[in-house]
Amino acid sequence: MIMQDERHRRLNRQDYKTLTLAALGGALEFYDFIIFVFFAGVMGQLFFPADMPEWLRQMQTFGIFAAGYLGRPLGGIVMAHFGDRVGRKKMFTLSILLMALPTLLIGLLPTYAALGIVAPLLLLLLRILQGAAIGGEVPGAWVFVAEHVPARRIDFACGALTAGLTVGILLGSFVATLINQLLPASAIAAGGWRIPFFIGGIFGLCAMYLRRWLRETPIFVELQARKALARELCRSSQWW
């Protein structure tokens, strides 16, 4: 009867808190991941040689952007594996840290004029880390929310979470439009392009801090309890 009541109950305050923090962190991760494409033109000019043909510069710049998608499967596999071992909450927090730090570092990254070929290589590495973070964040968020809310509310919770993730794309579009409207092209090339990366990195770290108030999922806690009980039974049987 208790399990049936749990299945049919409405979302409570803790459920809404979990859903809100999960959606907020996911939105900021999508912002961090997508903001690159809005400034790809100016970044291509800054991170590749000036004498490189324009079509090749653009191809390599968007190739670095696409590299983030190649990192997604790796992040999903690794974080799913360790999520089952050390906990959903820890991996959920790690995914946003893995996004916030590379985003902040991209904002601080020296250009080709300072580092030469090392600059685009570092940019490529940071993009792959961002992709791995997104690859772990999205499925991790669905699992985390689904294991918290009542079974009959999973569809609503996951739908609301996915809708929240798209807010990050809209936020990235808004920030990019605002910067392009307020700053001249020369100011953007001189350093204005770094502003959205600073914003994303700082707010990402804030979202990571807020996620510390999340609770581990009841299903994972139950699984850990069962594993502990199984180990105790194995030790008892070996002793006898």
MIVEX-904600 format. One record per residue: z, y, x of N, C-alpha, C, CB in turn; residue in three letters. Coordinates in steps of 0.02 Angstrom, whole numbers, plus 50000, padded with zeros to 5 digits. Glycine has a CB too. Layout:
// MIVEX-904600
PT     nup   nnorth   neast    caup   canorth   caeast     cup   cnorth   ceast    cbup   cbnorth   cbeast   code
PT       Z        Y       X       Z         Y        X       Z        Y       X       Z         Y        X    Ala
...
//
This chain:
// MIVEX-904600
PT     nup   nnorth   neast    caup   canorth   caeast     cup   cnorth   ceast    cbup   cbnorth   cbeast   code
PT   50000    49940   50041   50000     50000    50000   50000    50063   50043   50060     50000    49953    Met
PT   50039    50062   50098   50042     50120    50143   49975    50132   50177   50096     50110    50196    Ile
PT   49942    50077   50200   49877     50084    50232   49825    50110   50182   49855     50017    50263    Met
PT   49830    50087   50118   49784     50111    50067   49794    50185   50054   49792     50071    50003    Gln
PT   49857    50207   50050   49871     50278    50041   49844    50319   50099   49946     50289    50034    Asp
PT   49851    50293   50161   49826     50328    50220   49751    50335   50216   49847     50291    50284    Glu
PT   49718    50283   50191   49645     50284    50187   49620    50336   50136   49619     50215    50167    Arg
PT   49657    50346   50083   49634     50389    50028   49666    50459   50030   49649     50357    49962    His
PT   49711    50472   50076   49744     50537    50076   49695    50593   50094   49803     50537    50124    Arg
PT   49715    50654   50077   49675     50712    50095   49689    50733   50167   49690     50771    50047    Arg
PT   49645    50774   50193   49657     50800    50260   49719    50845   50260   49595     50840    50286    Leu
PT   49763    50834   50308   49823     50875    50312   49816    50928   50365   49885     50830    50326    Asn
PT   49870    50964   50377   49868     51020    50425   49851    50996   50495   49935     51056    50425    Arg
PT   49879    50939   50516   49865     50913    50583   49791    50892   50590   49910     50853    50598    Gln
PT   49763    50865   50537   49692     50846    50538   49648    50908   50547   49673     50808    50474    Asp
PT   49662    50960   50510   49623     51022    50516   49631    51053   50586   49643     51072    50462    Tyr
PT   49691    51048   50614   49702     51074    50681   49661    51036   50732   49777     51070    50699    Lys
PT   49661    50970   50726   49621     50928    50771   49547    50944   50764   49633     50853    50756    Thr
PT   49523    50950   50702   49452     50963    50691   49433    51032   50717   49436     50959    50616    Leu
PT   49476    51081   50708   49462     51150    50731   49458    51153   50807   49515     51198    50706    Thr
PT   49507    51123   50841   49507     51126    50914   49449    51086   50944   49573     51098    50941    Leu
PT   49432    51030   50911   49376     50991    50935   49310    51029   50927   49372     50923    50898    Ala
PT   49301    51061   50869   49240     51099    50857   49236    51161   50901   49237     51120    50783    Ala
PT   49293    51194   50913   49293     51253    50956   49273    51235   51027   49363     51286    50956    Leu
PT   49303    51183   51054   49286     51162    51122   49214    51140   51127   49331     51107    51144    Gly
PT   49190    51103   51076   49120     51081    51077   49071    51139   51072   49108     51034    51020    Gly
PT   49087    51189   51031   49044     51248    51025   49039    51284   51092   49070     51295    50971    Ala
PT   49095    51291   51126   49094     51325    51191   49055    51285   51243   49165     51338    51216    Leu
PT   49059    51218   51239   49021     51177    51285   48946    51185   51273   49040     51103    51278    Glu
PT   48925    51187   51209   48855     51197    51195   48831    51266   51216   48841     51186    51120    Phe
PT   48875    51315   51208   48859     51383    51233   48847    51380   51308   48917     51432    51216    Tyr
PT   48892    51349   51344   48886     51345    51417   48823    51309   51438   48947     51310    51447    Asp
PT   48805    51257   51400   48747     51216    51418   48682    51252   51405   48749     51150    51380    Phe
PT   48679    51290   51350   48615     51318    51327   48602    51388   51355   48614     51321    51252    Ile
PT   48654    51423   51379   48645     51492    51401   48596    51498   51459   48713     51522    51421    Ile
PT   48589    51444   51497   48543     51443    51554   48472    51461   51533   48544     51374    51587    Phe
PT   48449    51432   51477   48379     51440    51458   48362    51512   51440   48363     51395    51399    Val
PT   48411    51551   51417   48398     51620    51398   48387    51666   51458   48455     51647    51355    Phe
PT   48411    51643   51516   48404     51684    51577   48364    51646   51630   48473     51703    51605    Phe
PT   48324    51597   51607   48285     51556    51654   48235    51598   51693   48249     51500    51617    Ala
PT   48206    51648   51660   48156     51690    51693   48184    51727   51753   48126     51739    51645    Gly
PT   48238    51763   51743   48267     51801    51798   48298    51755   51850   48320     51850    51771    Val
PT   48326    51699   51829   48356     51653    51878   48302    51620   51920   48397     51599    51842    Met
PT   48244    51607   51891   48188     51580    51930   48167    51627   51985   48129     51565    51885    Gly
PT   48167    51692   51972   48149     51741    52022   48202    51747   52077   48140     51808    51990    Gln
PT   48264    51733   52060   48319     51741    52108   48333    51678   52149   48381     51761    52072    Leu
PT   48316    51619   52122   48336     51557    52155   48277    51521   52188   48368     51511    52105    Phe
PT   48218    51552   52188   48161     51522    52221   48125    51575   52263   48112     51490    52169    Phe
PT   48085    51555   52313   48052     51604    52356   48008    51653   52317   48010     51568    52408    Pro
PT   48005    51714   52341   47967     51766    52306   47892    51752   52309   47982     51834    52337    Ala
PT   47869    51718   52362   47798     51705    52369   47775    51642   52332   47780     51699    52441    Asp
PT   47820    51609   52297   47802     51548    52259   47761    51569   52197   47866     51509    52238    Met
PT   47708    51531   52181   47668     51547    52121   47713    51547   52058   47611     51496    52112    Pro
PT   47698    51592   52012   47740     51601    51953   47744    51537   51912   47713     51658    51910    Glu
PT   47688    51501   51904   47688     51440    51863   47732    51387   51894   47618     51414    51853    Trp
PT   47733    51383   51961   47774     51334    51995   47848    51352   51991   47752     51327    52069    Leu
PT   47862    51417   51997   47931     51441    51991   47959    51424   51922   47935     51517    52004    Arg
PT   47920    51438   51871   47943     51423    51804   47952    51348   51792   47894     51451    51753    Gln
PT   47907    51309   51820   47912     51237    51812   47976    51210   51845   47851     51202    51842    Met
PT   47991    51234   51904   48051     51211    51939   48115    51236   51905   48049     51233    52012    Gln
PT   48113    51297   51879   48171     51324    51844   48187    51284   51782   48160     51398    51826    Thr
PT   48135    51271   51741   48147     51232    51681   48159    51158   51697   48088     51239    51633    Phe
PT   48135    51137   51755   48152     51069    51777   48226    51062   51792   48111     51050    51840    Gly
PT   48256    51115   51821   48328     51115    51832   48365    51115   51766   48349     51176    51875    Ile
PT   48339    51154   51718   48369     51154    51651   48366    51084   51620   48334     51205    51605    Phe
PT   48309    51051   51626   48300     50984    51598   48343    50932   51632   48227     50964    51601    Ala
PT   48361    50944   51695   48402     50896    51732   48470    50886   51697   48413     50920    51804    Ala
PT   48492    50936   51661   48554     50929    51623   48550    50873   51573   48572     50993    51589    Gly
PT   48491    50863   51543   48483     50810    51493   48484    50742   51527   48418     50820    51454    Tyr
PT   48461    50738   51589   48462     50675    51625   48534    50653   51641   48421     50680    51690    Leu
PT   48579    50702   51647   48649     50686    51662   48688    50664   51601   48683     50745    51693    Gly
PT   48660    50673   51541   48697     50656    51480   48714    50582   51475   48656     50676    51420    Arg
PT   48666    50536   51483   48684     50465    51476   48738    50444   51525   48622     50422    51486    Pro
PT   48735    50468   51587   48785     50450    51636   48854    50473   51614   48767     50480    51704    Leu
PT   48858    50535   51591   48923     50561    51568   48949    50523   51509   48917     50634    51550    Gly
PT   48904    50505   51462   48926     50467    51404   48952    50399   51422   48869     50460    51355    Gly
PT   48918    50364   51467   48940     50296    51487   49007    50298   51523   48887     50264    51532    Ile
PT   49012    50344   51573   49073     50347    51613   49133    50368   51571   49064     50396    51671    Val
PT   49125    50420   51530   49182     50444    51492   49201    50397   51436   49166     50512    51463    Met
PT   49152    50361   51408   49169     50312    51357   49209    50254   51387   49104     50285    51324    Ala
PT   49189    50234   51448   49225     50180    51482   49298    50199   51495   49189     50162    51548    His
PT   49307    50257   51525   49375     50277    51542   49414    50301   51481   49374     50332    51595    Phe
PT   49378    50322   51428   49413     50339    51366   49448    50280   51336   49364     50369    51317    Gly
PT   49417    50220   51343   49448     50159    51319   49505    50135   51364   49396     50104    51312    Asp
PT   49507    50160   51425   49558     50137    51472   49617    50184   51478   49526     50128    51540    Arg
PT   49604    50249   51484   49659     50296    51497   49674    50341   51438   49642     50338    51557    Val
PT   49631    50340   51387   49646     50380    51327   49590    50427   51308   49708     50418    51338    Gly
PT   49582    50435   51243   49530     50480    51218   49546    50553   51236   49523     50473    51141    Arg
PT   49609    50571   51230   49628     50641    51241   49614    50663   51313   49701     50651    51226    Lys
PT   49628    50621   51362   49617     50640    51431   49542    50651   51445   49644     50585    51478    Lys
PT   49500    50607   51420   49429     50615    51431   49401    50674   51391   49392     50551    51411    Met
PT   49431    50686   51333   49411     50743    51291   49425    50808   51327   49447     50741    51223    Phe
PT   49481    50810   51363   49499     50870    51402   49456    50875   51465   49573     50868    51420    Thr
PT   49443    50818   51496   49402     50817    51557   49331    50842   51544   49400     50747    51587    Leu
PT   49303    50825   51487   49235     50844    51472   49226    50920   51470   49212     50813    51406    Ser
PT   49275    50954   51441   49268     51027    51437   49283    51060   51505   49316     51056    51384    Ile
PT   49326    51029   51545   49337     51054    51613   49274    51045   51655   49396     51018    51646    Leu
PT   49240    50989   51644   49179     50974    51682   49122    51020   51662   49159     50901    51671    Leu
PT   49128    51052   51605   49078     51101    51584   49098    51171   51606   49069     51099    51508    Met
PT   49161    51189   51598   49183     51257    51611   49178    51275   51685   49256     51266    51588    Ala
PT   49199    51230   51729   49197     51245    51801   49126    51254   51827   49232     51191    51840    Leu
PT   49078    51209   51814   49010     51221    51837   48979    51285   51808   48966     51163    51818    Pro
PT   48996    51301   51745   48970     51363    51715   48996    51423   51753   48990     51367    51641    Thr
PT   49060    51422   51768   49090     51477    51807   49060    51481   51876   49167     51469    51811    Leu
PT   49048    51424   51907   49019     51422    51975   48947    51446   51975   49023     51352    52003    Leu
PT   48909    51433   51922   48841     51459    51917   48842    51535   51918   48805     51432    51854    Ile
PT   48891    51564   51883   48898     51636    51882   48915    51665   51950   48950     51656    51833    Gly
PT   48946    51624   51993   48966     51647    52060   48917    51626   52114   49034     51620    52076    Leu
PT   48866    51588   52096   48822     51557    52145   48778    51608   52181   48778     51504    52111    Leu
PT   48778    51607   52248   48732     51651    52285   48660    51631   52272   48746     51648    52361    Pro
PT   48614    51678   52279   48544     51666    52264   48506    51641   52325   48511     51730    52236    Thr
PT   48440    51633   52316   48398     51609    52371   48399    51656   52431   48326     51600    52347    Tyr
PT   48405    51720   52419   48406     51768    52473   48465    51758   52520   48408     51839    52445    Ala
PT   48520    51729   52494   48580     51718    52534   48585    51648   52563   48641     51732    52493    Ala
PT   48564    51598   52524   48574     51528    52545   48509    51490   52558   48612     51491    52492    Leu
PT   48453    51519   52541   48390     51483    52550   48385    51425   52502   48385     51458    52621    Gly
PT   48357    51369   52525   48344     51311    52482   48408    51280   52455   48304     51259    52521    Ile
PT   48464    51294   52487   48528     51267    52463   48546    51294   52394   48585     51282    52513    Val
PT   48526    51355   52379   48543     51387    52316   48516    51349   52256   48517     51459    52315    Ala
PT   48450    51333   52253   48426     51295    52195   48453    51223   52193   48350     51292    52196    Pro
PT   48468    51195   52252   48497     51127    52253   48567    51127   52222   48499     51100    52325    Leu
PT   48606    51178   52239   48673     51184    52208   48667    51197   52133   48713     51241    52242    Leu
PT   48619    51237   52114   48608     51250    52043   48590    51186   52006   48553     51303    52033    Leu
PT   48549    51145   52037   48530     51080    52008   48591    51035   52000   48478     51045    52052    Leu
PT   48634    51032   52050   48694     50990    52047   48740    51013   51991   48732     50993    52114    Leu
PT   48749    51078   51984   48793     51104    51932   48764    51090   51862   48803     51180    51941    Leu
PT   48698    51093   51856   48667     51077    51792   48677    51004   51774   48592     51094    51793    Arg
PT   48673    50960   51822   48684     50888    51809   48756    50876   51786   48668     50846    51872    Ile
PT   48803    50912   51817   48873     50906    51796   48882    50932   51725   48919     50945    51844    Leu
PT   48848    50985   51708   48851     51010    51639   48823    50959   51591   48813     51076    51633    Gln
PT   48769    50927   51610   48740     50875    51566   48787    50817   51557   48674     50851    51595    Gly
PT   48820    50796   51611   48868     50741    51605   48926    50760   51559   48896     50723    51675    Ala
PT   48946    50824   51562   49000     50847    51518   48980    50844   51445   49020     50918    51536    Ala
PT   48919    50867   51429   48895     50864    51360   48888    50791   51337   48827     50900    51353    Ile
PT   48864    50748   51382   48855     50677    51366   48921    50644   51348   48824     50641    51423    Gly
PT   48976    50667   51378   49041     50639    51360   49073    50675   51303   49086     50641    51420    Gly
PT   49058    50740   51294   49090     50780    51243   49071    50760   51172   49074     50853    51253    Glu
PT   49006    50755   51159   48984     50746    51090   49006    50679   51061   48908     50751    51087    Val
PT   48990    50622   51092   49016     50559    51064   49092    50555   51067   48987     50500    51101    Pro
PT   49121    50585   51120   49194     50585    51125   49227    50623   51068   49216     50614    51192    Gly
PT   49196    50679   51049   49223     50720    50994   49218    50682   50928   49185     50786    50989    Ala
PT   49161    50648   50917   49154     50609    50855   49207    50554   50850   49084     50579    50850    Trp
PT   49216    50519   50906   49265     50465    50906   49335    50492   50897   49260     50424    50971    Val
PT   49351    50546   50932   49418     50575    50930   49435    50596   50859   49423     50635    50978    Phe
PT   49389    50631   50826   49401     50654    50758   49403    50596   50709   49347     50704    50736    Val
PT   49356    50548   50717   49353     50492    50670   49416    50449   50673   49292     50449    50686    Ala
PT   49447    50445   50732   49508     50404    50739   49571    50441   50716   49516     50382    50811    Glu
PT   49564    50505   50700   49621     50544    50677   49624    50550   50601   49619     50613    50707    His
PT   49566    50561   50571   49564     50576    50499   49565    50512   50458   49503     50619    50481    Val
PT   49581    50515   50393   49578     50456    50350   49507    50429   50347   49602     50474    50279    Pro
PT   49500    50364   50335   49435     50331    50337   49385    50362   50288   49442     50257    50323    Ala
PT   49409    50382   50229   49364     50410    50179   49344    50482   50194   49398     50407    50110    Arg
PT   49373    50512   50246   49357     50581    50263   49318    50586   50328   49421     50622    50269    Arg
PT   49299    50529   50357   49264     50529    50421   49197    50564   50416   49255     50457    50447    Ile
PT   49160    50551   50361   49094     50582    50354   49099    50658   50352   49059     50557    50291    Asp
PT   49147    50684   50314   49156     50757    50311   49177    50785   50379   49209     50775    50257    Phe
PT   49225    50751   50412   49251     50776    50475   49197    50778   50529   49310     50733    50499    Ala
PT   49158    50723   50535   49106     50721    50586   49049    50769   50570   49078     50649    50592    Cys
PT   49034    50778   50505   48983     50827    50486   49005    50898   50502   48968     50822    50412    Gly
PT   49069    50914   50487   49095     50980    50502   49096    50992   50577   49165     50989    50473    Ala
PT   49114    50940   50616   49116     50946    50688   49046    50960   50716   49145     50883    50720    Leu
PT   48996    50923   50692   48928     50932    50715   48902    51002   50698   48882     50880    50685    Thr
PT   48919    51026   50639   48900     51094    50620   48933    51144   50666   48920     51109    50547    Ala
PT   48995    51131   50685   49030     51176    50731   48998    51178   50800   49103     51155    50738    Gly
PT   48970    51121   50821   48938     51119    50887   48878    51166   50890   48916     51047    50903    Leu
PT   48842    51170   50835   48782     51214    50834   48801    51288   50838   48741     51201    50772    Thr
PT   48863    51304   50822   48885     51373    50829   48880    51396   50901   48958     51382    50803    Val
PT   48890    51349   50948   48884     51367    51018   48814    51390   51036   48903     51307    51061    Gly
PT   48763    51359   51006   48694     51380    51019   48682    51450   50991   48644     51330    50989    Ile
PT   48707    51462   50930   48700     51528    50900   48738    51581   50941   48727     51528    50827    Leu
PT   48796    51562   50967   48835     51608    51008   48798    51626   51072   48904     51579    51024    Leu
PT   48767    51575   51103   48727     51588    51163   48669    51634   51149   48702     51523    51191    Gly
PT   48636    51625   51092   48581     51668    51073   48605    51740   51062   48547     51642    51009    Ser
PT   48662    51747   51031   48690     51813    51017   48708    51850   51082   48751     51808    50972    Phe
PT   48742    51815   51127   48763     51846    51190   48702    51866   51232   48808     51799    51230    Val
PT   48652    51822   51236   48592     51836    51274   48555    51896   51245   48546     51776    51275    Ala
PT   48550    51899   51179   48517     51956    51146   48555    52021   51159   48510     51944    51071    Thr
PT   48621    52017   51155   48662     52076    51166   48654    52103   51237   48735     52060    51153    Leu
PT   48655    52059   51286   48648     52080    51356   48579    52110   51368   48661     52022    51404    Ile
PT   48527    52078   51340   48459     52104    51350   48448    52170   51315   48409     52053    51325    Asn
PT   48487    52183   51262   48480     52246    51227   48519    52302   51262   48506     52239    51155    Gln
PT   48576    52285   51291   48620     52336    51320   48602    52353   51392   48690     52313    51317    Leu
PT   48575    52304   51429   48562     52314    51500   48487    52317   51514   48594     52259    51542    Leu
PT   48465    52360   51559   48394     52359    51580   48379    52298   51622   48377     52424    51619    Pro
PT   48316    52283   51630   48296     52223    51667   48321    52224   51739   48220     52216    51666    Ala
PT   48321    52284   51770   48344     52289    51839   48419    52272   51845   48331     52360    51865    Ser
PT   48459    52293   51796   48530     52279    51797   48543    52205   51785   48567     52321    51745    Ala
PT   48504    52174   51742   48511     52102    51730   48495    52063   51793   48465     52079    51672    Ile
PT   48442    52082   51828   48423     52048    51890   48474    52060   51945   48354     52070    51913    Ala
PT   48506    52118   51944   48555     52135    51996   48622    52099   51987   48567     52210    51995    Ala
PT   48633    52069   51930   48696     52034    51919   48716    52027   51847   48750     52068    51956    Gly
PT   48680    52060   51801   48697     52055    51731   48689    51985   51703   48655     52102    51692    Gly
PT   48644    51946   51734   48634     51877    51710   48696    51834   51721   48574     51845    51745    Trp
PT   48740    51855   51765   48800     51816    51779   48853    51823   51723   48830     51838    51846    Arg
PT   48850    51877   51686   48902     51891    51636   48911    51835   51585   48885     51955    51599    Ile
PT   48857    51809   51554   48868     51756    51505   48897    51692   51535   48803     51739    51471    Pro
PT   48884    51679   51598   48913     51620    51631   48988    51631   51643   48877     51605    51698    Phe
PT   49007    51691   51662   49078     51707    51669   49114    51699   51602   49087     51779    51696    Phe
PT   49083    51726   51549   49113     51721    51482   49122    51648   51462   49069     51757    51430    Ile
PT   49070    51608   51471   49074     51538    51452   49125    51500   51492   49007     51506    51459    Gly
PT   49127    51512   51557   49175     51476    51600   49247    51493   51583   49162     51492    51672    Gly
PT   49261    51557   51573   49330     51578    51558   49352    51551   51490   49335     51654    51559    Ile
PT   49310    51559   51439   49329     51535    51373   49332    51459   51371   49280     51560    51321    Phe
PT   49291    51426   51412   49295     51353    51416   49362    51330   51444   49238     51326    51459    Gly
PT   49386    51364   51494   49452     51348    51522   49507    51361   51471   49465     51388    51586    Leu
PT   49499    51414   51431   49548     51428    51378   49547    51372   51326   49533     51496    51345    Cys
PT   49488    51348   51308   49483     51294    51260   49513    51230   51287   49409     51282    51241    Ala
PT   49505    51219   51352   49537     51160    51383   49613    51164   51377   49515     51153    51456    Met
PT   49639    51224   51388   49712     51234    51382   49735    51220   51310   49732     51306    51403    Tyr
PT   49696    51244   51261   49715     51233    51192   49714    51159   51173   49668     51271    51146    Leu
PT   49670    51121   51205   49666     51050    51189   49727    51010   51211   49604     51020    51220    Arg
PT   49769    51040   51251   49830     51006    51271   49876    50994   51211   49867     51045    51325    Arg
PT   49865    51033   51156   49907     51026    51097   49881    50970   51051   49909     51091    51059    Trp
PT   49824    50941   51068   49799     50885    51029   49841    50823   51041   49725     50871    51045    Leu
PT   49844    50779   50993   49879     50716    51000   49830    50660   51013   49920     50701    50937    Arg
PT   49853    50610   51050   49812     50551    51061   49797    50518   50994   49846     50501    51109    Glu
PT   49739    50486   50988   49720     50456    50923   49766    50397   50906   49647     50434    50925    Thr
PT   49784    50389   50842   49827     50333    50822   49797    50265   50839   49841     50336    50748    Pro
PT   49731    50260   50835   49699     50195    50850   49708    50177   50923   49624     50197    50832    Ile
PT   49699    50226   50969   49708     50210    51039   49781    50193   51055   49686     50269    51083    Phe
PT   49828    50228   51023   49899     50213    51033   49914    50141   51010   49943     50263    50995    Val
PT   49885    50121   50954   49895     50053    50929   49864    50002   50976   49865     50046    50859    Glu
PT   49805    50017   51002   49772     49970    51049   49814    49962   51112   49702     49995    51067    Leu
PT   49842    50017   51137   49884     50013    51196   49947    49972   51183   49903     50083    51220    Gln
PT   49975    49980   51123   50034     49941    51105   50018    49867   51101   50063     49965    51037    Ala
PT   49961    49850   51075   49940     49780    51071   49929    49751   51141   49877     49773    51029    Arg
PT   49898    49791   51185   49888     49767    51253   49954    49755   51288   49845     49816    51293    Lys
PT   50001    49801   51278   50067     49792    51309   50102    49730   51282   50111     49854    51296    Ala
PT   50096    49718   51216   50126     49659    51187   50093    49596   51214   50120     49661    51110    Leu
PT   50027    49596   51221   49991     49538    51247   50012    49523   51319   49916     49550    51245    Ala
PT   50022    49576   51359   50044     49565    51428   50115    49534   51430   50043     49631    51468    Arg
PT   50158    49559   51386   50225     49531    51383   50225    49458   51363   50268     49572    51334    Glu
PT   50182    49441   51315   50178     49371    51292   50151    49327   51349   50133     49366    51230    Leu
PT   50102    49353   51386   50075     49314    51443   50128    49303   51496   50014     49350    51474    Cys
PT   50168    49354   51510   50221     49345    51560   50274    49296   51536   50254     49413    51575    Arg
PT   50289    49298   51472   50339     49252    51445   50314    49181   51448   50356     49271    51372    Ser
PT   50250    49170   51432   50223     49103    51433   50219    49075   51505   50154     49102    51401    Ser
PT   50204    49120   51553   50203     49098    51623   50272    49081   51648   50172     49151    51668    Gln
PT   50323    49119   51624   50392     49106    51646   50415    49038   51621   50439     49161    51621    Trp
PT   50395    49021   51559   50414     48957    51532   50374    48900   51564   50406     48956    51457    Trp
//
